[in-house]
Amino acid sequence: MNSRTEKTLLDRIRGGDDSGFEYLVAAHSSRTLALAWRLVGNREDAEDIAQDAFLRLHRSLGGFRGDSSIATWLHRTVTHLAIDHLRRRKLRDKIFFFRRSNEEVDPMEFVPDSGASPGEHLFAGEIRQRLDRAMLRLSARQRVVFTLRHYEEMPLREIAALLELEEGTVKSHLHRAVRILRQELQDLKGESS
């Protein structure tokens, strides 16, 4: 969506046209939900985060100056909501010894690769599950930085701006995340060949 179309929609919404906001939600919902899911690893929580982000957008549209695009605003909001969610979940896990018994699996794991053998497909699924479990060992900020860098392919400079951190701090979080994940998955190093 270009800035001109966005400005027109914002003017319509501010004028009381609810269909403009519905259009914004439709235009941004799939990407917003996908980002939330990659950050928190659970569909239900991701849906709650995306819904909360759109609710916050609706509430703040009156004062939205357009310094950034709505997509950027939503990206930033979802990222901050996900960090808060991950921190609360980690605290809850420590306090109540809570264990997630029904780990949600990314449905993309079940899409067969036409060139992969059944053994390769099974191994790839096992690696994905191990990576998901290893990601739970990361702090909320490390997980978000790693996800934005490696799944969203965002440059470090943009991640720093999004999280309102220094670029060096982002590099540090990314370095620690990679170190932890390598440590957790080191036994897989020889199995992939």
N, CA, C and O atoms as a DFTB+ gen file, in Angstrom:
772 C
 N C O
     1  1       0.857      -1.171       0.000
     2  2       0.000       0.000       0.000
     3  2       0.904       1.234       0.000
     4  3       1.777       1.368       0.857
     5  1       0.693       2.127      -0.955
     6  2       1.536       3.311      -1.014
     7  2       1.053       4.376      -0.031
     8  3      -0.055       4.294       0.499
     9  1       1.898       5.371       0.201
    10  2       1.591       6.381       1.223
    11  2       0.373       7.222       0.855
    12  3      -0.340       7.701       1.737
    13  1       0.136       7.400      -0.413
    14  2      -1.021       8.189      -0.863
    15  2      -2.327       7.460      -0.538
    16  3      -3.273       8.056      -0.022
    17  1      -2.360       6.167      -0.849
    18  2      -3.534       5.351      -0.547
    19  2      -3.758       5.292       0.962
    20  3      -4.890       5.370       1.439
    21  1      -2.658       5.154       1.703
    22  2      -2.748       5.095       3.159
    23  2      -3.320       6.392       3.719
    24  3      -4.171       6.359       4.608
    25  1      -2.862       7.528       3.210
    26  2      -3.358       8.825       3.685
    27  2      -4.850       8.966       3.384
    28  3      -5.610       9.449       4.224
    29  1      -5.267       8.550       2.197
    30  2      -6.682       8.601       1.833
    31  2      -7.514       7.742       2.784
    32  3      -8.571       8.166       3.253
    33  1      -7.027       6.529       3.064
    34  2      -7.733       5.646       3.999
    35  2      -7.820       6.267       5.387
    36  3      -8.873       6.234       6.024
    37  1      -6.723       6.826       5.848
    38  2      -6.718       7.452       7.172
    39  2      -7.722       8.596       7.236
    40  3      -8.426       8.754       8.233
    41  1      -7.787       9.387       6.181
    42  2      -8.761      10.488       6.144
    43  2     -10.195       9.945       6.183
    44  3     -11.057      10.501       6.864
    45  1     -10.442       8.857       5.447
    46  2     -11.777       8.245       5.466
    47  2     -12.127       7.729       6.854
    48  3     -13.243       7.923       7.337
    49  1     -11.166       7.071       7.489
    50  2     -11.409       6.500       8.825
    51  2     -11.669       7.617       9.826
    52  3     -12.594       7.535      10.634
    53  1     -10.858       8.648       9.766
    54  2     -11.044       9.789      10.689
    55  2     -12.387      10.469      10.454
    56  3     -12.939      11.089      11.363
    57  1     -12.910      10.355       9.239
    58  2     -14.218      10.916       8.912
    59  2     -15.377      10.014       9.316
    60  3     -16.538      10.348       9.077
    61  1     -15.068       8.865       9.930
    62  2     -16.117       7.980      10.432
    63  2     -16.426       6.791       9.545
    64  3     -17.383       6.064       9.812
    65  1     -15.642       6.570       8.492
    66  2     -15.879       5.446       7.578
    67  2     -15.170       4.202       8.108
    68  3     -13.955       4.064       7.964
    69  1     -15.935       3.298       8.722
    70  2     -15.359       2.076       9.296
    71  2     -14.856       1.106       8.239
    72  3     -13.997       0.275       8.532
    73  1     -15.368       1.192       7.023
    74  2     -14.909       0.278       5.978
    75  2     -13.434       0.527       5.643
    76  3     -12.736      -0.382       5.192
    77  1     -12.969       1.744       5.861
    78  2     -11.551       2.043       5.643
    79  2     -10.667       1.264       6.601
    80  3      -9.617       0.758       6.205
    81  1     -11.082       1.165       7.852
    82  2     -10.299       0.404       8.817
    83  2     -10.361      -1.085       8.496
    84  3      -9.366      -1.796       8.639
    85  1     -11.521      -1.554       8.066
    86  2     -11.641      -2.956       7.660
    87  2     -10.677      -3.263       6.512
    88  3     -10.082      -4.339       6.465
    89  1     -10.532      -2.320       5.599
    90  2      -9.602      -2.495       4.484
    91  2      -8.159      -2.565       4.991
    92  3      -7.374      -3.391       4.527
    93  1      -7.814      -1.687       5.951
    94  2      -6.468      -1.718       6.546
    95  2      -6.192      -3.065       7.203
    96  3      -5.117      -3.639       7.031
    97  1      -7.152      -3.558       7.945
    98  2      -6.985      -4.849       8.618
    99  2      -6.798      -5.950       7.577
   100  3      -5.907      -6.789       7.710
   101  1      -7.632      -5.946       6.548
   102  2      -7.524      -6.974       5.508
   103  2      -6.166      -6.900       4.803
   104  3      -5.574      -7.930       4.478
   105  1      -5.681      -5.692       4.571
   106  2      -4.419      -5.515       3.853
   107  2      -3.212      -5.952       4.676
   108  3      -2.203      -6.377       4.113
   109  1      -3.303      -5.855       5.992
   110  2      -2.137      -6.113       6.843
   111  2      -2.261      -7.348       7.732
   112  3      -1.293      -7.717       8.397
   113  1      -3.412      -7.987       7.761
   114  2      -3.621      -9.050       8.752
   115  2      -2.733     -10.269       8.530
   116  3      -2.189     -10.801       9.498
   117  1      -2.568     -10.727       7.303
   118  2      -1.802     -11.966       7.113
   119  2      -0.341     -11.769       7.498
   120  3       0.244     -12.638       8.144
   121  1       0.251     -10.660       7.120
   122  2       1.653     -10.421       7.472
   123  2       1.818     -10.187       8.979
   124  3       2.790     -10.640       9.584
   125  1       0.865      -9.483       9.565
   126  2       0.913      -9.211      11.005
   127  2       0.800     -10.512      11.797
   128  3       1.554     -10.733      12.745
   129  1      -0.138     -11.370      11.409
   130  2      -0.317     -12.652      12.089
   131  2       0.906     -13.549      11.887
   132  3       1.345     -14.219      12.821
   133  1       1.450     -13.562      10.688
   134  2       2.628     -14.402      10.415
   135  2       3.814     -13.966      11.274
   136  3       4.528     -14.808      11.818
   137  1       4.026     -12.664      11.395
   138  2       5.122     -12.173      12.234
   139  2       4.895     -12.575      13.686
   140  3       5.807     -13.079      14.341
   141  1       3.696     -12.358      14.185
   142  2       3.395     -12.713      15.581
   143  2       3.611     -14.199      15.819
   144  3       4.145     -14.589      16.857
   145  1       3.202     -15.032      14.869
   146  2       3.361     -16.475      15.013
   147  2       4.839     -16.851      15.052
   148  3       5.250     -17.670      15.873
   149  1       5.633     -16.259      14.172
   150  2       7.063     -16.577      14.183
   151  2       7.725     -16.123      15.484
   152  3       8.669     -16.757      15.955
   153  1       7.240     -15.045      16.055
   154  2       7.847     -14.533      17.277
   155  2       7.467     -15.337      18.512
   156  3       8.312     -15.568      19.377
   157  1       6.203     -15.769      18.613
   158  2       5.775     -16.454      19.839
   159  2       5.602     -17.956      19.666
   160  3       5.537     -18.680      20.659
   161  1       5.526     -18.441      18.431
   162  2       5.492     -19.876      18.192
   163  2       4.193     -20.573      18.526
   164  3       4.171     -21.795      18.674
   165  1       3.117     -19.830      18.648
   166  2       1.829     -20.422      19.007
   167  2       0.734     -19.653      18.287
   168  3       0.655     -18.430      18.401
   169  1      -0.099     -20.350      17.558
   170  2      -1.129     -19.708      16.726
   171  2      -2.114     -18.888      17.554
   172  3      -2.425     -17.749      17.205
   173  1      -2.599     -19.462      18.641
   174  2      -3.599     -18.772      19.462
   175  2      -3.023     -17.480      20.052
   176  3      -3.668     -16.433      20.008
   177  1      -1.816     -17.558      20.599
   178  2      -1.169     -16.365      21.155
   179  2      -0.890     -15.346      20.058
   180  3      -1.031     -14.142      20.272
   181  1      -0.495     -15.826      18.891
   182  2      -0.224     -14.926      17.768
   183  2      -1.489     -14.188      17.340
   184  3      -1.448     -12.996      17.034
   185  1      -2.601     -14.896      17.322
   186  2      -3.870     -14.253      16.965
   187  2      -4.235     -13.177      17.987
   188  3      -4.703     -12.100      17.618
   189  1      -4.019     -13.469      19.271
   190  2      -4.291     -12.476      20.315
   191  2      -3.405     -11.242      20.150
   192  3      -3.872     -10.111      20.289
   193  1      -2.143     -11.463      19.856
   194  2      -1.202     -10.354      19.686
   195  2      -1.581      -9.515      18.469
   196  3      -1.578      -8.286      18.534
   197  1      -1.906     -10.178      17.361
   198  2      -2.299      -9.446      16.152
   199  2      -3.576      -8.642      16.406
   200  3      -3.682      -7.487      15.994
   201  1      -4.528      -9.253      17.078
   202  2      -5.777      -8.559      17.391
   203  2      -5.508      -7.347      18.282
   204  3      -6.070      -6.274      18.064
   205  1      -4.655      -7.520      19.277
   206  2      -4.301      -6.414      20.169
   207  2      -3.612      -5.294      19.385
   208  3      -3.858      -4.115      19.638
   209  1      -2.757      -5.659      18.443
   210  2      -2.064      -4.647      17.634
   211  2      -3.068      -3.843      16.807
   212  3      -2.959      -2.620      16.721
   213  1      -4.042      -4.520      16.199
   214  2      -5.047      -3.799      15.416
   215  2      -5.948      -2.941      16.301
   216  3      -6.361      -1.853      15.900
   217  1      -6.250      -3.426      17.493
   218  2      -7.035      -2.632      18.439
   219  2      -6.278      -1.358      18.818
   220  3      -6.857      -0.272      18.864
   221  1      -4.987      -1.503      19.087
   222  2      -4.169      -0.334      19.419
   223  2      -4.070       0.624      18.232
   224  3      -4.072       1.842      18.410
   225  1      -3.984       0.075      17.036
   226  2      -3.947       0.917      15.845
   227  2      -5.238       1.719      15.736
   228  3      -5.209       2.924      15.488
   229  1      -6.367       1.045      15.924
   230  2      -7.663       1.730      15.829
   231  2      -7.759       2.861      16.839
   232  3      -8.240       3.949      16.524
   233  1      -7.299       2.598      18.052
   234  2      -7.361       3.612      19.113
   235  2      -6.435       4.799      18.841
   236  3      -6.717       5.919      19.266
   237  1      -5.337       4.554      18.137
   238  2      -4.358       5.625      17.958
   239  2      -4.437       6.308      16.595
   240  3      -3.636       7.198      16.310
   241  1      -5.378       5.914      15.757
   242  2      -5.459       6.515      14.423
   243  2      -5.727       8.019      14.453
   244  3      -5.272       8.749      13.573
   245  1      -6.457       8.476      15.451
   246  2      -6.729       9.912      15.556
   247  2      -5.461      10.736      15.677
   248  3      -5.382      11.846      15.152
   249  1      -4.476      10.196      16.363
   250  2      -3.217      10.908      16.552
   251  2      -2.093      10.423      15.655
   252  3      -0.952      10.863      15.796
   253  1      -2.402       9.525      14.740
   254  2      -1.374       8.966      13.851
   255  2      -0.908      10.053      12.893
   256  3      -1.685      10.544      12.075
   257  1       0.376      10.429      12.999
   258  2       0.918      11.528      12.200
   259  2       1.458      11.062      10.857
   260  3       1.659      11.877       9.956
   261  1       1.691       9.784      10.711
   262  2       2.219       9.286       9.446
   263  2       3.730       9.384       9.344
   264  3       4.275       9.392       8.241
   265  1       4.425       9.461      10.495
   266  2       5.895       9.492      10.475
   267  2       6.448       8.188       9.911
   268  3       7.542       8.160       9.347
   269  1       5.692       7.121      10.067
   270  2       6.049       5.826       9.484
   271  2       4.799       5.286       8.804
   272  3       3.702       5.815       8.987
   273  1       4.974       4.239       8.027
   274  2       3.806       3.629       7.393
   275  2       3.039       2.817       8.437
   276  3       3.564       2.498       9.504
   277  1       1.823       2.497       8.120
   278  2       1.025       1.679       9.026
   279  2       1.658       0.303       9.169
   280  3       1.640      -0.277      10.255
   281  1       2.217      -0.226       8.084
   282  2       2.888      -1.531       8.150
   283  2       4.037      -1.495       9.147
   284  3       4.203      -2.421       9.941
   285  1       4.832      -0.428       9.109
   286  2       5.946      -0.284      10.054
   287  2       5.423      -0.144      11.481
   288  3       5.972      -0.744      12.405
   289  1       4.375       0.639      11.663
   290  2       3.785       0.820      12.986
   291  2       3.300      -0.516      13.529
   292  3       3.550      -0.844      14.689
   293  1       2.606      -1.292      12.692
   294  2       2.113      -2.601      13.124
   295  2       3.272      -3.547      13.440
   296  3       3.224      -4.284      14.425
   297  1       4.299      -3.525      12.614
   298  2       5.474      -4.376      12.833
   299  2       6.084      -4.079      14.206
   300  3       6.378      -4.988      14.982
   301  1       6.265      -2.800      14.483
   302  2       6.847      -2.382      15.763
   303  2       5.946      -2.800      16.925
   304  3       6.430      -3.314      17.933
   305  1       4.640      -2.581      16.784
   306  2       3.701      -2.901      17.856
   307  2       3.661      -4.404      18.119
   308  3       3.702      -4.833      19.272
   309  1       3.582      -5.200      17.064
   310  2       3.560      -6.659      17.223
   311  2       4.845      -7.136      17.887
   312  3       4.810      -8.008      18.755
   313  1       5.965      -6.576      17.489
   314  2       7.246      -6.977      18.072
   315  2       7.275      -6.684      19.571
   316  3       7.690      -7.534      20.360
   317  1       6.842      -5.503      19.965
   318  2       6.833      -5.160      21.394
   319  2       5.829      -6.013      22.174
   320  3       6.114      -6.442      23.292
   321  1       4.666      -6.254      21.590
   322  2       3.676      -7.115      22.257
   323  2       4.213      -8.534      22.406
   324  3       3.985      -9.185      23.426
   325  1       4.920      -9.008      21.397
   326  2       5.487     -10.368      21.461
   327  2       6.559     -10.459      22.544
   328  3       6.614     -11.445      23.279
   329  1       7.409      -9.440      22.645
   330  2       8.433      -9.437      23.692
   331  2       7.766      -9.492      25.064
   332  3       8.172     -10.273      25.925
   333  1       6.752      -8.669      25.266
   334  2       6.036      -8.689      26.550
   335  2       5.407     -10.052      26.807
   336  3       5.476     -10.569      27.922
   337  1       4.798     -10.631      25.787
   338  2       4.173     -11.946      25.927
   339  2       5.209     -13.006      26.296
   340  3       4.976     -13.816      27.193
   341  1       6.348     -13.003      25.608
   342  2       7.392     -13.998      25.889
   343  2       7.946     -13.843      27.297
   344  3       8.242     -14.834      27.965
   345  1       8.085     -12.622      27.742
   346  2       8.570     -12.399      29.115
   347  2       7.561     -12.912      30.137
   348  3       7.935     -13.562      31.113
   349  1       6.282     -12.617      29.909
   350  2       5.251     -13.104      30.842
   351  2       5.203     -14.629      30.837
   352  3       5.064     -15.250      31.891
   353  1       5.316     -15.227      29.667
   354  2       5.274     -16.695      29.572
   355  2       6.469     -17.309      30.284
   356  3       6.326     -18.318      30.976
   357  1       7.636     -16.719      30.125
   358  2       8.832     -17.252      30.786
   359  2       8.685     -17.152      32.305
   360  3       9.043     -18.080      33.030
   361  1       8.159     -16.031      32.777
   362  2       7.939     -15.852      34.213
   363  2       6.904     -16.854      34.719
   364  3       7.086     -17.462      35.774
   365  1       5.827     -17.023      33.969
   366  2       4.788     -17.977      34.353
   367  2       5.366     -19.389      34.413
   368  3       5.062     -20.151      35.331
   369  1       6.192     -19.732      33.439
   370  2       6.816     -21.060      33.422
   371  2       7.681     -21.279      34.660
   372  3       7.682     -22.367      35.235
   373  1       8.413     -20.252      35.066
   374  2       9.271     -20.388      36.249
   375  2       8.453     -20.508      37.518
   376  3       8.760     -21.324      38.387
   377  1       7.421     -19.702      37.627
   378  2       6.633     -19.679      38.858
   379  2       5.795     -20.940      39.016
   380  3       5.754     -21.512      40.105
   381  1       5.139     -21.378      37.976
   382  2       4.198     -22.488      38.077
   383  2       4.720     -23.792      37.502
   384  3       3.979     -24.771      37.416
   385  1       5.991     -23.818      37.107
   386  2       6.567     -25.012      36.502
   387  2       5.688     -25.510      35.364
   388  3       5.513     -26.710      35.157
   389  1       5.147     -24.551      34.642
   390  2       4.213     -24.829      33.559
   391  2       4.953     -25.475      32.397
   392  3       6.011     -25.003      31.983
   393  1       4.396     -26.541      31.885
   394  2       4.960     -27.225      30.725
   395  2       3.911     -27.231      29.629
   396  3       2.753     -27.576      29.865
   397  1       4.319     -26.849      28.437
   398  2       3.388     -26.892      27.307
   399  2       3.373     -28.315      26.765
   400  3       4.328     -28.767      26.134
   401  1       2.279     -29.006      27.020
   402  2       2.208     -30.409      26.619
   403  2       1.797     -30.562      25.161
   404  3       2.133     -31.559      24.523
   405  1       1.085     -29.599      24.640
   406  2       0.642     -29.714      23.252
   407  2       1.334     -28.652      22.405
   408  3       0.700     -27.728      21.895
   409  1       2.652     -28.805      22.267
   410  2       3.434     -27.875      21.461
   411  2       2.806     -27.775      20.077
   412  3       2.539     -28.782      19.422
   413  1       2.581     -26.556      19.657
   414  2       2.002     -26.361      18.340
   415  2       3.090     -26.509      17.290
   416  3       4.208     -26.025      17.466
   417  1       2.762     -27.164      16.226
   418  2       3.711     -27.405      15.149
   419  2       3.331     -26.529      13.972
   420  3       2.152     -26.390      13.645
   421  1       4.317     -25.946      13.344
   422  2       4.100     -25.131      12.162
   423  2       3.567     -26.032      11.049
   424  3       4.220     -27.015      10.700
   425  1       2.405     -25.724      10.487
   426  2       1.848     -26.591       9.457
   427  2       2.717     -26.678       8.203
   428  3       2.569     -27.616       7.420
   429  1       3.602     -25.736       8.004
   430  2       4.486     -25.770       6.843
   431  2       5.427     -26.961       6.901
   432  3       5.974     -27.373       5.878
   433  1       5.618     -27.514       8.084
   434  2       6.471     -28.693       8.207
   435  2       5.903     -29.885       7.447
   436  3       6.648     -30.767       7.021
   437  1       4.594     -29.908       7.280
   438  2       3.967     -31.055       6.660
   439  2       3.811     -30.923       5.143
   440  3       3.297     -31.831       4.489
   441  1       4.253     -29.793       4.584
   442  2       4.221     -29.626       3.142
   443  2       5.407     -30.384       2.576
   444  3       6.556     -30.034       2.846
   445  1       5.138     -31.424       1.792
   446  2       6.251     -32.242       1.314
   447  2       7.094     -31.517       0.271
   448  3       6.564     -30.828      -0.601
   449  1       8.381     -31.674       0.367
   450  2       9.318     -31.176      -0.622
   451  2       9.385     -32.240      -1.709
   452  3       9.715     -33.395      -1.439
   453  1       9.070     -31.842      -2.942
   454  2       8.968     -32.836      -4.014
   455  2      10.274     -33.569      -4.257
   456  3      10.256     -34.709      -4.720
   457  1      11.427     -32.936      -3.954
   458  2      12.701     -33.589      -4.201
   459  2      13.264     -34.337      -3.014
   460  3      14.281     -35.018      -3.148
   461  1      12.643     -34.231      -1.868
   462  2      13.199     -34.840      -0.663
   463  2      12.697     -36.274      -0.503
   464  3      11.551     -36.599      -0.816
   465  1      13.587     -37.103      -0.012
   466  2      13.198     -38.480       0.294
   467  2      12.399     -38.474       1.592
   468  3      12.466     -37.501       2.343
   469  1      11.653     -39.522       1.873
   470  2      10.910     -39.570       3.137
   471  2      11.825     -39.410       4.352
   472  3      11.444     -38.776       5.336
   473  1      13.028     -39.980       4.287
   474  2      13.969     -39.852       5.396
   475  2      14.428     -38.413       5.579
   476  3      14.531     -37.927       6.706
   477  1      14.706     -37.730       4.470
   478  2      15.113     -36.322       4.550
   479  2      13.984     -35.461       5.083
   480  3      14.212     -34.539       5.865
   481  1      12.776     -35.762       4.662
   482  2      11.622     -35.008       5.121
   483  2      11.423     -35.184       6.631
   484  3      11.147     -34.216       7.340
   485  1      11.561     -36.395       7.109
   486  2      11.434     -36.680       8.534
   487  2      12.522     -35.965       9.327
   488  3      12.250     -35.366      10.368
   489  1      13.762     -36.031       8.825
   490  2      14.886     -35.379       9.494
   491  2      14.680     -33.864       9.564
   492  3      14.969     -33.246      10.589
   493  1      14.179     -33.259       8.469
   494  2      13.926     -31.814       8.455
   495  2      12.874     -31.438       9.497
   496  3      13.002     -30.411      10.163
   497  1      11.834     -32.265       9.642
   498  2      10.814     -32.006      10.653
   499  2      11.361     -32.102      12.065
   500  3      10.997     -31.312      12.936
   501  1      12.243     -33.079      12.290
   502  2      12.863     -33.226      13.609
   503  2      13.747     -32.027      13.930
   504  3      13.758     -31.537      15.059
   505  1      14.482     -31.562      12.938
   506  2      15.346     -30.397      13.147
   507  2      14.504     -29.169      13.479
   508  3      14.854     -28.395      14.370
   509  1      13.404     -28.991      12.768
   510  2      12.519     -27.845      13.023
   511  2      11.975     -27.901      14.454
   512  3      11.931     -26.879      15.139
   513  1      11.565     -29.075      14.903
   514  2      11.057     -29.205      16.271
   515  2      12.151     -28.916      17.295
   516  3      11.903     -28.261      18.308
   517  1      13.356     -29.404      17.029
   518  2      14.483     -29.133      17.938
   519  2      14.794     -27.643      17.980
   520  3      15.064     -27.091      19.047
   521  1      14.757     -26.994      16.819
   522  2      15.016     -25.559      16.767
   523  2      13.948     -24.797      17.546
   524  3      14.264     -23.863      18.283
   525  1      12.691     -25.188      17.388
   526  2      11.611     -24.529      18.126
   527  2      11.809     -24.667      19.634
   528  3      11.604     -23.707      20.378
   529  1      12.208     -25.862      20.089
   530  2      12.456     -26.059      21.523
   531  2      13.669     -25.249      21.980
   532  3      13.664     -24.680      23.071
   533  1      14.702     -25.200      21.146
   534  2      15.899     -24.431      21.502
   535  2      15.581     -22.941      21.572
   536  3      16.145     -22.224      22.398
   537  1      14.689     -22.475      20.716
   538  2      14.308     -21.055      20.725
   539  2      13.675     -20.665      22.061
   540  3      13.751     -19.507      22.470
   541  1      13.055     -21.625      22.736
   542  2      12.437     -21.341      24.033
   543  2      13.485     -21.013      25.097
   544  3      13.155     -20.415      26.122
   545  1      14.730     -21.392      24.869
   546  2      15.809     -21.096      25.823
   547  2      16.284     -19.654      25.715
   548  3      16.962     -19.156      26.614
   549  1      15.938     -18.982      24.631
   550  2      16.387     -17.607      24.432
   551  2      15.546     -16.642      25.264
   552  3      14.387     -16.910      25.578
   553  1      16.160     -15.518      25.608
   554  2      15.380     -14.465      26.256
   555  2      14.404     -13.910      25.216
   556  3      14.560     -14.144      24.018
   557  1      13.417     -13.188      25.680
   558  2      12.421     -12.629      24.763
   559  2      13.087     -11.749      23.709
   560  3      12.780     -11.857      22.522
   561  1      13.973     -10.903      24.130
   562  2      14.616      -9.989      23.182
   563  2      15.516     -10.747      22.209
   564  3      15.545     -10.424      21.022
   565  1      16.253     -11.753      22.694
   566  2      17.108     -12.552      21.810
   567  2      16.262     -13.265      20.758
   568  3      16.614     -13.305      19.579
   569  1      15.156     -13.817      21.200
   570  2      14.277     -14.538      20.273
   571  2      13.724     -13.602      19.200
   572  3      13.687     -13.951      18.021
   573  1      13.301     -12.424      19.614
   574  2      12.751     -11.461      18.661
   575  2      13.828     -11.002      17.680
   576  3      13.580     -10.945      16.475
   577  1      15.012     -10.675      18.178
   578  2      16.093     -10.237      17.295
   579  2      16.455     -11.345      16.311
   580  3      16.605     -11.086      15.117
   581  1      16.596     -12.574      16.800
   582  2      16.936     -13.703      15.924
   583  2      15.849     -13.907      14.857
   584  3      16.162     -14.108      13.684
   585  1      14.593     -13.857      15.260
   586  2      13.490     -14.057      14.331
   587  2      13.445     -12.959      13.279
   588  3      13.291     -13.238      12.090
   589  1      13.580     -11.706      13.718
   590  2      13.544     -10.609      12.754
   591  2      14.706     -10.685      11.773
   592  3      14.548     -10.366      10.595
   593  1      15.866     -11.103      12.252
   594  2      17.043     -11.181      11.385
   595  2      16.983     -12.369      10.437
   596  3      17.226     -12.219       9.240
   597  1      16.662     -13.549      10.961
   598  2      16.776     -14.757      10.150
   599  2      15.472     -15.209       9.472
   600  3      15.525     -15.884       8.444
   601  1      14.325     -14.856      10.016
   602  2      13.070     -15.232       9.373
   603  2      12.489     -14.071       8.568
   604  3      11.975     -14.270       7.468
   605  1      12.571     -12.870       9.114
   606  2      12.067     -11.687       8.411
   607  2      13.138     -11.064       7.512
   608  3      12.833     -10.204       6.685
   609  1      14.390     -11.498       7.674
   610  2      15.541     -11.024       6.904
   611  2      15.702      -9.503       6.971
   612  3      16.018      -8.854       5.973
   613  1      15.480      -8.955       8.151
   614  2      15.625      -7.516       8.341
   615  2      17.083      -7.178       8.616
   616  3      17.772      -7.925       9.310
   617  1      17.554      -6.067       8.081
   618  2      18.915      -5.616       8.408
   619  2      19.000      -5.222       9.887
   620  3      18.003      -4.829      10.493
   621  1      20.185      -5.333      10.447
   622  2      20.377      -5.008      11.866
   623  2      19.965      -3.569      12.168
   624  3      19.402      -3.292      13.227
   625  1      20.239      -2.669      11.257
   626  2      19.896      -1.255      11.455
   627  2      18.380      -1.091      11.632
   628  3      17.931      -0.334      12.492
   629  1      17.596      -1.806      10.812
   630  2      16.139      -1.713      10.916
   631  2      15.627      -2.356      12.208
   632  3      14.689      -1.854      12.828
   633  1      16.243      -3.456      12.602
   634  2      15.853      -4.105      13.858
   635  2      16.112      -3.151      15.017
   636  3      15.281      -3.013      15.915
   637  1      17.261      -2.498      14.993
   638  2      17.601      -1.538      16.049
   639  2      16.577      -0.412      16.105
   640  3      16.142      -0.021      17.188
   641  1      16.193       0.107      14.954
   642  2      15.203       1.187      14.919
   643  2      13.845       0.693      15.408
   644  3      13.156       1.388      16.156
   645  1      13.468      -0.499      14.986
   646  2      12.182      -1.072      15.366
   647  2      12.082      -1.276      16.875
   648  3      11.060      -0.968      17.488
   649  1      13.157      -1.800      17.465
   650  2      13.152      -2.091      18.899
   651  2      13.623      -0.919      19.747
   652  3      13.638      -0.989      20.976
   653  1      14.010       0.166      19.066
   654  2      14.516       1.362      19.748
   655  2      15.719       1.031      20.610
   656  3      15.800       1.405      21.780
   657  1      16.665       0.309      19.987
   658  2      17.909      -0.089      20.638
   659  2      19.081       0.388      19.792
   660  3      18.915       0.726      18.620
   661  1      20.253       0.414      20.388
   662  2      21.463       0.692      19.629
   663  2      21.765      -0.522      18.754
   664  3      21.441      -1.652      19.121
   665  1      22.378      -0.292      17.611
   666  2      22.698      -1.392      16.712
   667  2      23.651      -2.387      17.371
   668  3      23.546      -3.591      17.139
   669  1      24.573      -1.897      18.185
   670  2      25.495      -2.774      18.901
   671  2      24.772      -3.694      19.878
   672  3      25.163      -4.848      20.057
   673  1      23.722      -3.185      20.507
   674  2      22.928      -3.992      21.428
   675  2      22.204      -5.103      20.663
   676  3      22.118      -6.238      21.132
   677  1      21.694      -4.765      19.498
   678  2      21.028      -5.768      18.654
   679  2      22.031      -6.845      18.251
   680  3      21.717      -8.035      18.297
   681  1      23.229      -6.438      17.858
   682  2      24.267      -7.407      17.476
   683  2      24.591      -8.330      18.649
   684  3      24.783      -9.534      18.476
   685  1      24.649      -7.751      19.828
   686  2      24.948      -8.540      21.021
   687  2      23.856      -9.577      21.287
   688  3      24.156     -10.737      21.571
   689  1      22.594      -9.161      21.196
   690  2      21.479     -10.101      21.397
   691  2      21.513     -11.197      20.334
   692  3      21.287     -12.368      20.640
   693  1      21.793     -10.821      19.096
   694  2      21.855     -11.801      18.012
   695  2      23.003     -12.780      18.230
   696  3      22.840     -13.985      18.035
   697  1      24.151     -12.269      18.629
   698  2      25.311     -13.130      18.881
   699  2      25.002     -14.146      19.989
   700  3      25.297     -15.333      19.850
   701  1      24.409     -13.672      21.081
   702  2      24.067     -14.579      22.191
   703  2      23.040     -15.623      21.751
   704  3      23.141     -16.794      22.117
   705  1      22.054     -15.194      20.967
   706  2      21.033     -16.130      20.489
   707  2      21.658     -17.219      19.625
   708  3      21.357     -18.401      19.796
   709  1      22.523     -16.825      18.705
   710  2      23.167     -17.800      17.824
   711  2      24.036     -18.757      18.634
   712  3      24.054     -19.960      18.373
   713  1      24.759     -18.217      19.618
   714  2      25.610     -19.061      20.461
   715  2      24.776     -20.096      21.224
   716  3      25.148     -21.268      21.283
   717  1      23.671     -19.675      21.798
   718  2      22.802     -20.593      22.544
   719  2      22.214     -21.647      21.612
   720  3      22.182     -22.829      21.952
   721  1      21.755     -21.227      20.454
   722  2      21.149     -22.179      19.514
   723  2      22.183     -23.174      18.998
   724  3      21.884     -24.360      18.860
   725  1      23.382     -22.709      18.717
   726  2      24.446     -23.632      18.283
   727  2      24.742     -24.653      19.369
   728  3      24.917     -25.840      19.094
   729  1      24.796     -24.179      20.594
   730  2      25.072     -25.061      21.722
   731  2      23.964     -26.109      21.865
   732  3      24.242     -27.287      22.089
   733  1      22.720     -25.677      21.735
   734  2      21.579     -26.583      21.881
   735  2      21.505     -27.602      20.745
   736  3      21.019     -28.716      20.940
   737  1      21.981     -27.226      19.569
   738  2      21.819     -28.066      18.387
   739  2      23.135     -28.666      17.887
   740  3      23.190     -29.207      16.783
   741  1      24.179     -28.573      18.686
   742  2      25.498     -29.033      18.229
   743  2      25.532     -30.505      17.876
   744  3      26.316     -30.906      17.015
   745  1      24.710     -31.320      18.509
   746  2      24.724     -32.752      18.204
   747  2      24.179     -33.061      16.803
   748  3      24.372     -34.168      16.300
   749  1      23.509     -32.108      16.176
   750  2      22.961     -32.308      14.830
   751  2      24.000     -32.038      13.748
   752  3      23.772     -32.361      12.583
   753  1      25.112     -31.463      14.107
   754  2      26.120     -31.042      13.129
   755  2      26.552     -32.173      12.214
   756  3      26.640     -31.967      11.004
   757  1      26.817     -33.320      12.725
   758  2      27.294     -34.440      11.924
   759  2      26.184     -35.214      11.241
   760  3      26.450     -35.970      10.307
   761  1      24.939     -35.043      11.684
   762  2      23.832     -35.833      11.145
   763  2      23.320     -35.339       9.816
   764  3      22.700     -36.104       9.078
   765  1      23.567     -34.050       9.478
   766  2      22.981     -33.477       8.270
   767  2      23.692     -33.916       6.998
   768  3      23.135     -33.746       5.913
   769  1      24.893     -34.472       7.082
   770  2      25.613     -34.857       5.874
   771  2      25.297     -36.247       5.422
   772  3      25.834     -36.705       4.414
